[in-house]
């Protein structure tokens, strides 16, 4: 299966411009023969944190409908980060839209980052559900940006049968080495493909680091973008490669859940005076 990763720049609060960029990325993926395309975090509104409550979209119009339309037109599965206004709550969400333009899965970002100028918990409600979806006979685990720092979530998705971990992201350039290290690490430790679609450009004084990447279950980088240019990466993924890696190093057979649960309940030793 050929997959695409759309590395784009977004314009804060300019939904029309962002929809044009997203639509163009999907069309390019279709032109290059992809079956699935992954797009960055809240790409409909950009990282317009100071205005998120004003510009967040609903999923019965606007950017969501545009993504459904382009998925149907091109016959691609589209995985796209979108804002989601639900009543008086706003979520940082990930939509999975099938080749017929139907929403088949939705993930709401569990881990919200509060660091420096980025205070997501002031703008978003945290999600609470682990989500997988099936595309092309493979199981896809859904995550967004900061979730990458939490191996526990990747492990939970692995135990739910994930063959691929998707990271739809707006990762800053100042910490891009963390992104590069952890995308490879998650692939190796869980023996899955990792597909990370990140942004480029600057929004509200945050410069994003690009470096979108596809990593195979052995940690081999299949494709990687630079840190500045808008582009579309493509990579081939297969079930046979996953099985090959898992047979060579049978990590899953050695897991000790009986011990991990006990370790998690143990309190650290008290320090002696």
Secondary structure, DSSP 8 states (H G I E B T S, - for coil): -EEEEEE-B--TT-HHHHHHHHHHHHHHHHHTT-SEEEE-TTTTT-S-GGGHHHH---TTSHHHHHHHHHHHHHT-EEEEEEEEEETTEEEEEEEEE-TTS-EEEEEE-S---EETTEEGGGT--------EEEETTEEEEEEEGGGGG-HHHHHHHHHTT-SEEEEE---BGGGHHHHHHHHHHHHHHHTSEEEEE--BSEETTEEB----EEE-TTS-EEEE--SS--EEEEEE--HHHHHHHHHHS-GGGG--HHHHHHHHH--------
